[in-house]
């Protein structure tokens, strides 16, 4: 079974600064997909960024980028120029070709003004 | 993006009663939907995969007789918590993907349902 580990229960960043959230996963599959989701206080899950395992290039979406290290099974999220609206729970997720999605325990990000 | 609507947003029920939660894909047909449970300050735990026209696939440790899933149409899956008890109180979230677009596409989530059993 696949497992997703987020070792940082809480993180804090100053507004306009950069923060990196860690995620590691364990799998024996070669074909899979990785996601970062954001859950604000409303609890609506919002996709932040996605990465296909077969792609070596790290995904980027505006201020959000990932550092995907396939051999190390690591998938960290970097948020640049942090904004107050970035404060939320962030979940790393793994999806296999079998289509079910598994989530890490989450990291609560606080953004300080 | 695609819209998944979940209803109700919150519900309070008495212990021993049953409660039904609906998950609808509003602008696409979803052959597969997923039901998650989230305890306070914890992650989403996959409960079951709901398959249109067939039986749901439950994760290990999830009581299928307790959490009844019906996916009778391509746009609606329901989760019924039967004989609810206070320990069933939780946040339940459904999700679906637009079919035919590959597993790298995002899953769209409902707004979630907060169930409180008193």
Boltz contact constraints between the chains, C-beta under 6 A:
constraints:
  - contact:
      token1: [A, 33]
      token2: [B, 103]
      max_distance: 6.0
  - contact:
      token1: [A, 33]
      token2: [B, 104]
      max_distance: 6.0
  - contact:
      token1: [A, 43]
      token2: [B, 112]
      max_distance: 6.0
  - contact:
      token1: [A, 44]
      token2: [B, 111]
      max_distance: 6.0
  - contact:
      token1: [A, 45]
      token2: [B, 109]
      max_distance: 6.0
  - contact:
      token1: [A, 47]
      token2: [B, 106]
      max_distance: 6.0
  - contact:
      token1: [A, 52]
      token2: [B, 104]
      max_distance: 6.0
  - contact:
      token1: [A, 95]
      token2: [B, 103]
      max_distance: 6.0
  - contact:
      token1: [A, 97]
      token2: [B, 103]
      max_distance: 6.0
  - contact:
      token1: [A, 99]
      token2: [B, 103]
      max_distance: 6.0
  - contact:
      token1: [A, 101]
      token2: [B, 107]
      max_distance: 6.0
  - contact:
      token1: [A, 103]
      token2: [B, 43]
      max_distance: 6.0
  - contact:
      token1: [A, 103]
      token2: [B, 44]
      max_distance: 6.0
  - contact:
      token1: [A, 105]
      token2: [B, 43]
      max_distance: 6.0
  - contact:
      token1: [A, 106]
      token2: [B, 43]
      max_distance: 6.0
